[in-house]
Amino acid sequence: MSISATQISAWGNGLALRLTKPMARTAGVAEGSPVRVTVKPGRIVIETETEPTLDQMLAAFDPKKHGGEVMTGGAVGVEAFAHGDA
């Protein structure tokens, strides 16, 4: 983690925060990158908003939480052939 000083500037009718190239590179963002902004009194948090990769989703899979799902009905359609039920 790096800490850098910067300042808020006027931009049209709003305000803007300028990130230096080293800041953007460290955060892994570029122009157009989606971000999530959380605002609380005296605090602004900007986080990258990225879709998880398949590897990240598989790493987060918890068999105890998600492994007990079963189909309660009989085979219907194409899956009947996959199980040899047809």
Secondary structure, DSSP 8 states (H G I E B T S, - for coil): -------EEEETTEEEE---HHHHHHHT--TT--EEEEEETTEEEEEE-----HHHHHHH--HHHHTT----S---TTHHHHTT--
